[in-house]
Amino acid sequence: MSIENIAADIGQNIRLARASLCLQQEELAKLSGVSLQAIKNLEGDGKVKLITFLRVAKALNIDKEIWQVCQPRPNTLDELQRIESARASSSRVRILS
């Protein structure tokens, strides 16, 4: 699956999440603090800035799930220790594959 297809699928899922809350695009734009055009872009091809996506996710109350998905998943004890160490020092972590 291409990145473009994934973006479009995420946009479709955002549209479904909005509809499940009985929100119009205009209402979601106001709740999330983004433009109506940004909502249309997100629900269309999914191509928006990451900050826009996160604002919409927060308005739809799905930001915690997105945060969980984006957490590093260490494969070894060494990777886990480096992640924990970096969190403690607020630095970035490089996961080797």
Sequence and secondary structure as in RCSB ss.txt:
>XXXX:A:sequence
MSIENIAADIGQNIRLARASLCLQQEELAKLSGVSLQAIKNLEGDGKVKLITFLRVAKALNIDKEIWQVCQPRPN
TLDELQRIESARASSSRVRILS
>XXXX:A:secstr
  HHHHHHHHHHHHHHHHHHTT  HHHHHHHHT  HHHHHHHHHT    HHHHHHHHHHTT HHHHHHHTS   S
SHHHHHHHHHHHHHT       
